[in-house]
Amino acid sequence: MASHPTPVHKAGRQQSNLRRESKRVRRAYTDQIKAVAEEKPLYGLVTNASYLGVLGASADGLRRQRGLGRKATVREHLTDPELAAVMLVEAMAKDHLADGLVNSSDGIALVVFRCGVQVRPMLEAHRARKAQCQTPTAANDQRKQEDAA
């Protein structure tokens, strides 16, 4: 049996299982958008709506914040919790869109944004807890450096 190499990010890192799963979720989500959209879907608009809702910035804004190139794929540079949050937004939006009540790109983007706004507090709470956990370590490291000097 032939073994397949592990997929690699464009940046050269091995692709995580989460990133592979995010592609599956994204495909199901975009298939649902195609199924309900009356006109050709504006995927950039919808993607920006999810990023704005859950991360607080558009794809271009995230690229600027993180020092990424203009053509960089933002998803490949998200932390695992950020990527999981975006996946949750997409899964929630797919579920809402399955009702068939929204059929324009603007309406779809609004649904996606609202899902992102619902998920964002969880991500922010995680970041705050993580920062609290790191603070004592940073303070201890600084004290050790001062004691050594």
C-alpha positions in Angstrom: 0.0 0.0 0.0 1.4 3.4 -1.0 1.8 6.0 1.7 0.7 9.5 0.9 2.8 12.5 2.1 1.3 14.7 4.7 -0.2 17.8 3.1 1.9 20.9 3.5 0.8 24.5 4.0 2.0 27.0 1.4 4.3 28.4 4.1 6.0 25.0 4.3 4.4 23.7 7.5 2.7 20.4 7.8 -1.0 20.7 7.4 -2.9 20.0 10.6 -5.9 17.6 10.9 -7.9 20.7 11.9 -7.0 22.5 8.7 -7.9 19.5 6.6 -11.2 19.2 8.4 -11.8 23.0 7.9 -11.5 22.4 4.1 -14.3 19.8 4.3 -16.5 22.1 6.4 -15.8 25.0 4.0 -16.8 22.9 1.0 -20.1 21.8 2.5 -20.7 25.5 3.5 -19.9 26.9 0.0 -22.1 24.1 -1.6 -25.0 25.3 0.6 -24.4 28.9 -0.4 -24.4 27.8 -4.1 -27.7 25.9 -3.5 -29.5 28.9 -2.1 -28.0 31.9 -3.9 -30.1 33.3 -6.7 -27.1 35.1 -8.3 -23.5 34.0 -8.5 -22.4 34.0 -4.8 -19.8 36.6 -3.7 -17.6 34.3 -1.7 -15.2 37.1 -0.7 -18.1 39.1 0.8 -19.3 36.1 2.7 -15.8 35.2 3.9 -15.2 38.7 5.1 -18.5 38.6 6.9 -17.4 35.6 8.9 -13.9 37.0 9.7 -15.5 40.4 10.7 -18.0 38.7 12.9 -15.7 36.3 14.7 -12.2 37.9 14.4 -13.2 41.6 14.1 -11.4 42.3 10.8 -11.8 41.5 7.1 -9.3 39.2 5.3 -7.3 42.3 4.2 -7.4 43.6 7.7 -6.1 40.3 9.2 -3.4 40.2 6.5 -2.2 43.7 7.6 -2.5 42.9 11.3 -0.4 39.7 10.9 2.1 41.1 8.4 1.0 38.7 5.6 1.4 39.3 1.9 -1.6 40.5 -0.2 -2.2 37.1 -1.6 -1.8 35.1 1.6 -4.5 32.7 2.5 -5.7 33.9 5.9 -7.0 30.5 7.0 -3.5 29.1 6.8 -2.3 31.7 9.3 -5.1 31.4 11.9 -4.4 29.8 15.3 -6.2 26.5 15.9 -8.8 28.2 18.2 -9.4 30.9 15.5 -9.8 28.3 12.8 -12.2 26.2 14.9 -14.2 29.4 15.5 -14.4 30.1 11.8 -15.4 26.5 11.2 -18.2 26.8 13.8 -19.4 30.0 12.1 -19.5 28.2 8.7 -21.3 25.2 10.2 -23.9 27.4 11.9 -24.4 29.5 8.8 -24.8 26.4 6.7 -27.5 25.2 9.1 -29.3 28.6 8.9 -29.1 28.7 5.1 -30.6 25.2 4.7 -33.9 26.8 5.8 -33.9 28.5 2.4 -35.0 31.9 3.8 -32.0 33.8 2.4 -31.0 33.8 -1.2 -28.9 36.9 -1.9 -25.2 37.4 -1.2 -25.9 40.3 1.1 -28.5 38.3 3.0 -26.1 35.3 3.3 -23.3 37.7 4.4 -25.6 39.1 7.2 -26.5 35.6 8.4 -22.8 34.6 8.4 -21.8 37.9 10.3 -24.5 37.3 12.9 -23.2 33.7 13.4 -19.7 35.1 13.8 -20.9 37.7 16.4 -22.4 34.8 18.4 -19.1 32.8 18.4 -16.8 35.7 19.0 -17.3 36.0 22.8 -16.1 32.3 23.2 -12.9 33.1 21.3 -12.3 36.3 23.3 -12.9 34.5 26.6 -10.4 31.8 25.5 -7.8 34.5 24.6 -8.3 36.2 28.0 -7.9 33.0 29.9 -4.8 32.2 28.0 -3.4 35.6 28.7 -4.1 35.2 32.4 -2.3 31.9 32.4 0.8 33.4 30.7 1.1 36.5 32.9 2.5 34.8 36.0 5.1 33.0 33.9 6.2 36.2 32.2 6.4 37.9 35.6 8.4 35.1 37.1 10.8 35.1 34.1 11.3 38.8 34.5 12.0 38.4 38.2 14.6 35.7 37.5 16.3 38.0 35.0 16.4 40.8 37.5 17.7 38.5 40.3 20.5 37.3 38.0 21.6 40.8 37.1 
